[in-house]
Amino acid sequence: MNKRLKQCPVCNSNLEIVEYHCPNCDTSIKGKFGIGDLSLLSPVQQEFAKTFLCCSGNIKEVEKAMNISYPTVKNKLAEIISVLCSKEKPVTDVSSHDILDEIDKGNLSVKEALSKLRDRS
C-alpha cells in the first residue's frame, strides 16, 4: 500500500482527507477528517519518535538502539519539537557546545557546523 499523499501532485497544495472506505463491507464515510500532528513529521522523524517512545524517553537507550551520539539524539528531538510545538512554545536552540561535540565525534563537518551556527542567529 502506498504512503498517504500530503501534497497535490499537480499544484503542491496540502491535500485533505474527505472519504474513508471499508473494503470489507463497502461502507464509505464522507466528510473532512483531520490527519493528526504526527503526520507532519517526515518518515525519518516518525521512526525516531517511535524509537524514542519505545525506549521510554531514555536518551541512553535511544543512543544504543539507533547507534547515534547524545548530541544527535538531542538535535533530532529539537527538530521534532520544532515541528510539533512551533505554535505552543519556542524551541531551545542547539548550543555551541553540542555543535562542537558533533565535530569532535566526526558526525559533523566544520562547514556544516558553521552553517548551523549561522542558522541560529
PEFENJO-V699423 format. One record per backbone hydrogen bond with DSSP energy under -1.0 kcal/mol. NH is the residue of the N-H (numbers start at 1). CO is the residue of the C=O. If there is no record, write none. Layout:
nh=<NH NH>
co=<CO CO>
This chain:
nh=<8 12 15 20 22 26 29 31 33 40 41 46 47 48 49 50 51 52 53 54 55 56 57 58 62 63 64 65 66 67 68 73 74 75 76 77 78 79 80 81 82 83 84 85 89 99 100 101 102 103 104 105 106 107 108 113 114 115 116 117 118 119 120 121>
co=<13 8 6 29 27 22 20 18 17 37 38 42 43 44 45 46 47 48 49 50 51 53 52 55 58 59 60 61 62 63 63 69 70 71 72 73 74 75 76 77 78 79 80 81 85 95 96 97 98 99 100 101 103 102 102 109 110 111 112 113 114 115 116 118>
